[in-house]
Amino acid sequence: TEAPDEVRALRLRAEAHNDLENFEKAQTDLERALKLDPGNGWARVELADLFCDLGRFDQAWPLIESLAQEGRGQGWYWALRGRALATSGKARQGLRDLQKAVRLSPRLASALAWKGEAYRSLGRYQDALKAFARAIKIDPAYAYAYEWRARLLLMLSRPFEALADIQA
């Protein structure tokens, strides 16, 4: 279908495309939203997040940096930045940013879960398990925290505990 000219409609449709793993269409809608409203922070965050999911960090970084002015004092900015660093192979740097995100927004379950992933990649498994547990306590519907904790539990040869997370 033809792309709408309304930024909010494009953002919502991009979310739906992303959920359905149609990343190309999500990217197209987000880029169109930014063409219509270059200052739209939400669309920049979503597009940066999408690029991180796709491992296209060279495209994510300019968007993340463009959010620095408005985001430096907010947890979501440090969570996005930390996630990008951690998933691009810079887990120690990412962990520092994720810790800052959690300090600024202690109830941001996604930041806690990404912090757990950074700990896992650094071999700090007990810290990772604690971060995942805290993310799940804050947001029991945050599926990635269960998935990532289950993967770690399987790595640690704890399949019955992992099965409970997989079922959740």
C-alpha positions, 0 to 999 in steps of 0.5 A: 500500500501507499505510504501515508503522509502522516508521521504517526501513521508511519511510525505505527506501521513501522512498529507493526512491520518490525514486529512481523520481522519485515525490517525492510518495510519498517526501515522504509516507513521510518525513513519516510517519517524522518523525511517528513519530520527530520526532528522526530526523536521517536522515529530516530530511536526506532530506526537506530534500534532497527539498525542495531537489530540488523547489525548495521551499527554504522547506520545506527551511530549517527542516529544515536548521536543525533539524540545525545542533546535531548537524551543525555539525562534520560535512561532511554538514551543510555540504554540505546547507546549501551545496547549498540555498544554491547551488541557491536562487540564493545561489551565493557563500554556498553555495560557502562552506558547500560549501568548509567541507563539503569541509574537514571531509569531504574524501572526500565526493564529493557535496560536491565535485560540488555545489561544482563546480556552485556554481563553474559558476554563478559562471562559475568553470569551471576550478574547477568542472572540478577539483571534478568531477574530484576528486569522480569520482576519490573516487567513480567511481560518483557519476553526477551529477559526470559529468552536471554535468561533461558539461553544463559541457564542452558549454557550453565547446564540448568535446563529445568530452570531454562524450561520454566523461562521458555514456557513463560 
